[in-house]
Amino acid sequence: MHDGVVVFNSGSSSLKFRIYDKAASQQATVLVKGEIEHTPNGARFCAQNHDGTVLAQEDWPQTGLAIYDQLFQWLEHFTPKGRVVAVGHRIVHGGADFLKPVKITPDVLDKLERLTPFDPLHQQATLAPAKAIAQKWPGLVQVACFDTTFHSTIPKIARLLPLPRRYQAQGIVRYGFHGISYSYIAKCLTQLDPTLATGRTIIAHLGSGASLCALKAGKSLETTMGFSALDGLMMGTRCGAIDPGVLLYMVQEEGADWHTLVQTLYHDSGLLGVSGISPDMRILRALRAKNPTSEQSARITEALSLFVYRIVQEIGALTAVMGGLDGLVFTAGIGEHDHMLRQEVCQALSWAGVVLDTTANQQHAALISASQSRVSVRVIPTDEEREIYLSTLALL
């Protein structure tokens, strides 16, 4: 019999979860991992144990909070009552008040709900499991871990937005996101490469959501996302940084309302918008390779080139802020698995002294820079769930 700590990592369209063996403590032994993906007719539930054996693969008709009732029934069946001792959650926004993981209380939930206007698409999605658990298992310890916390060390001047001061008073400042991932990578660097952990390193979290973090002396100095997770790099379906005049044009000339702007900027832009085909880098590369001379391939090439251009552009800005560059770390889905993107980014950074070991890069090695490179380039798989588990364990 194992005491389990459940970790929820919620997104706008899916919910990943893991159950860790509390007895294993810092080893973070995974007992079960699974995912709930929202579908037009309900949800798709999958779960497997530590050795990959499929425990469940089901279609659920439930929607909304009813999904969590179904999940809890499955958890209770798999882990008899009393075995789950705590639950850790990824919460997108902690605002100005939550600068470290905290135990969830009704008061904490209320304060986090008030931050929903700061990120209406993601905040409610990440709070949903916590609210459902509070109703079903009110005595169970829950811990909130925030995507914004790691960036609390960013200088005040970098947080300010050039708007009238009344907006700052309302909390309209730059926060930064992907902090749980960055925190995990920063800790990995202390073991793998202490020089980078204490030097000037840029971490590139490149997935369907993408951002960069300038890590100096182990702390976040600057990041590409700001007030919202819409800012910064071009992403799978999000535009990233954009001239506000474009939004004024949409409102004035097209009559765009809030819902139209949300749909365009969050769901129809990025790789999907520019290619006109897909937000998935793997699909785009496969289609271009299949018919490289087609008009479709030309649009794909432009989308991929713009994706790389924005990364290189922002790395240049972060390098200037840090006063130099000692290391570059690629992580998350695209960063960990797309060797072509890493090669294109590193070639464009030759001015900074980056020299890539092509063979190591193609083999997805941990260290992919050549021996003569002035900048150490690494690939480190991120593990947000493990980081949440360890933070939850620390509060038990």
N, C-alpha and C positions, 0 to 999 in steps of 0.2 A: 504494500500500500504506500503510495507516494502522496505527499502534500503537493498540490499544484498551484502555480501562479499563472494566471491567464493574462495574456497580452493582446490587446486589440489595437490594430493599426487601420483606422478607417479612412477611406477616400470618398469622393463624391459619388462613385459608381460601384465601389467594392469594399469589402471588409475582410482584412486578413487577421488571423488569430493564431496564437501559439499557446501551448500549455507547457510550462517549464517545471522540472523537478526541483522543488524548493530544497530538498535534501542535498542536491548537488551544489547548491549555493553559487559561488562565482564561476563554476564551470559552465553554467547555463545549459544544462542538458535538456533538449527538447523531447517531450513525450509525444506530443501531437501538434501538427500544423494543418491549417486549413484556410479556406477562403469562401466567402459568400459574394457572388457577383450578381448585381441587379440585372434582371432581364425584363423585356416588355410584359411578360406574363407572370412575373414574380421574382424568383431568385434561383440561382444555381449554387448548390452547396457541395463542397468537396473537402475531404479530410483524409489524412494519412498519418501513420505513426512514425517513429524515429527512423525506421529502416526503409520507409517508402511504401509500406503495405497500405493499400487503399482501405480506409475504414468506412467511408461513405462517399457516394456520388449520386446526388439526388436533385430533382427539380422541385422547388417548393412554390406553392401558389400564393403564399403570404407576401404582403407588402408592408412598408412602413415599420412601425414598432412591433407588429406581429411577427416579423422575421426574427426578432430577438427572442420572443417567446419560444419559437420553434428551435432556435439555437440552444437556448437554456435547457429545453427538454432533452436535446441530444447530449449536452454537456453533463446533465445530471445522470443520464443513462451511462455515459462513458466514465464519468468520475462520480462515484457515489457521494451522497451528501456529506459534507465535512472535509472533503479532500481539496476543494478549491479554497485557498486561504487568503488570496488577494487577487485583484485585477488591476493591471496597469493600462493606461490609455495614452495614445498619441492625440493631443489636442493642438489644433493648428495655432490658435492665437492665445497668448497669455497677457497681452496688453502691457501696460506699464507696471502693473502690480505683481504679477507672478514671474519672478526671476529665477525660480528653481522648482523642481517637482514638489507637489504638495498632495496631502491626503484630501480626497474629495468629500466635502460636507455640503449640506443644502445651501449654505451661504456661498461656498466656492462655486457651486453650480450656478447660482443666481448671478454672481459676478461675471462668470464666463459667458452666460447667456446674453448679458448686456453688451458683449463684444461682437455679437453677431453682425451688426451693421458694418464692422470693419472687414469681415469676410463672410458674406451671407451664403456663399456657395459651399464653403468647407466647414465653418465652425459648427453648424448644426449637425452635420454628418458625423463629426468626430465626437460630439457630445451625446449623440443618440444612444450608444451602448451604455454610457455611464448613467444616463437618466433611467433607462430601462432596468438596469441592474439595481439602482437605488430603490426602485419600486418593488422588484421581485425579491432581492436579497438585501434589505436595508442594513443589516449588520455586517455585511462583507466589506472589508477594507478595499477601497479604490484609490488609486494614485493617478494624478494627471501629470503628464510630461509634455512640455510645450516646444513647438517648433521655433518659437521666437526667443527662448531663453538664452541660447548660446550666443546670440548677438547683443546681449545686454552690455557687452564691453565696448561696443562701437562708440567713438567719441560723440559728444553732444552735438557738435557742429555738423557731423555727418548725418545725424538724425533729423535735423531741421529740413523742412520743405519751404521753398521761397513763396509762401502764401501769407495772407494777413494773419497776425498773431492769434486771432480768435480761434483759428483752426488748430493750432498747437494746443491751446487750452482744452480743446475737445478730444485730444489724443491723436490728432491727425499728424503723425510723424512717421519716419521710416523705422521699421521693426526688423525686417529680414526673416527668412523662413528656412526650411530644411535643417534647422538647428540640431535636431536629434541625430540626423545622419552626420553632420559635421562634428558633433561631439564624439561620436563613435570613431570617426576617422582620425580625429586629433589624438585620441587615446591610443589608437593603433600605431600612430607615428612615434609615440614615445617609446614603443617597444621595437619597431622596425627600423626607425631612422631618427634618433634623437636630434640630429643636426637640423632636420626639417621641422621637427616638433618645436624647436626653439628659434628657428630662423624665419625666413620670409617665404611662405608657401601658399599657393593658390590651390584650393580644392574645387574640382569641377564636378558637381553633382548633376549628371546629365541623364535624365529619364524623360518620361512624358511631361513631367514638370522639370525645369532646369534652372540652375543658378550657380553662381560662383561665390566662394568665400575667401577673402584675404586673411590668412592666418599668420599673425606675427607674435612671436614668443608664446605660442600656444593658445592665443586668444583671438577672437574675431575682431578684426580692425575695420573691415568693410565687407559688404556683400551686394550682389546685384539686385536682389528683390528688395522692395522698400516698404511702403505702406501696405501693399497687398502682394499676393502671390502671382499677380498679373504682370509685375514690373520686371525689367531686366532682359534676360536672354529670350530669343525666339524659342518656342517650345513645340510640343506636339500639336496642340490645337489653340494655344494662347499666343498672342502677338508679342508679348514682352514690351519693352519700352517703346512708346509711340508718341509722336508729336500731338499734344492736346488739340491742336488746330484740326486734326483729322476728325476728332470727336465732335467738335463744333460744326464741322461740315456735315457729318452724319445727321446731327440734330436739325440743322437749318435746312439743308437741301433734300434730305431723305425723310425727315420727320421721325427720326429714330427716337424711340422711348427707352426707358431703363431696360426692359426685357430684350429689346433688339440689340442694345449695346452689349449686354451680358452675353447674348447668344453669339454675336459677332466676335467679340474680343476674347471670350473664354473658350468657345466651342468650334468656331468656324475659321480660325486664323492659324498662325504658325505653319508647320510643315503641311498640314492639311489644306490650309487656305492657299498657300503659294503653289503647291503641287496640283491642287484640285483633285487629289486622288486619295491620299491616306496620311494619317499622322504617324504611322509606324515606319520607322527607319528601315526595318528589315524588308517590308513590303516594297518600299520605294526603291531600294537597291536591287531587289530581285527583278522588278519590272524594268528598270533601266538596263540591267544586264541582258535581259531577254530580247529587247529590241532597242539598242542604243541609239539608233538614228531617227527614231520617231519623234513627232511633235510632243508626245507625252513624256518622252525621256528628256527633252529639252526643258520642260517645266520642272521635272524632277531634279535635274541638275541645278537649276536656279534655286530651288528650295533647299537642297543640300548645301549649296555654296553659301547661301545667305545664313544658314544655320551655323556654319563654320565661321563665316565672317564676323557674326555678332559675338561668338565666343572669343575670337582673337581680339576683337575691338575692346571687349570688356576686360580681358586679361591685361591688355596694355594699360588701361585705366587703373586697375588694381595694382599693377606693378609700380606705377608712378606714385600711388598713395603709400605703398610700403617702402619706396625708395630702392627697389631692386627685387630680384627674384632668385630664390635658392632652390625651390622645388615646385613641382606641379603634380597633383594627384587626380587621376580620373576615377570616378565611382558612379554607382547607380547603373540602371539597365544599359543605356547606350554607352556610357563611359567605360563600363566593364567589358562589354562584348563587341563593340564596333571598332575593330583595329583600323579600318580605313579612315574613320573620323579622327581617331587619335593621330594617325599619320599626317593628315591634312592640317590639323591644328598645330602639331609640333613643327612641321615644315614652315608654316607661316610665322613661327616664333624663333626662327634661326637668328634673328637680330638680337634676341635676348640670350643667345648662347645655348639654345636647346638643340641637341643632336640626338636623333632617334636611333636606337638599335632596331633595324627593320625586322630582323628575324625574331628577336624577343617580343616585339610588338605583335607580330602575326601569331605568335604562340601564346599571347595573352599572359606573358610572364609578369611577375610582381614588379620587377625593375625593368623598364623598357628604354631607358636612356643609354647612350653609348658611353664608353669610359671617358672620352674626351669632352663630354657635354658639361658645360658649366652649371647647368640646371639638372637636378635629379628628377626624373619623371617616373612615377609609380602608378600601378593599378591596384586599388584596394577595394574589394567588395564591401559594400556597406551592409549594416545589419541593425536597422532601427529597432526591430523587435527585441534584440538582445540588450540594446541600450536602455529601452523602456523597462525590461525585466530587472536589470541591475539597479536602476533608479527606484523601482518599486521595492525590491529586496532591501535597499538601504533604509527605507522608511518603515519596515516591519519591526 
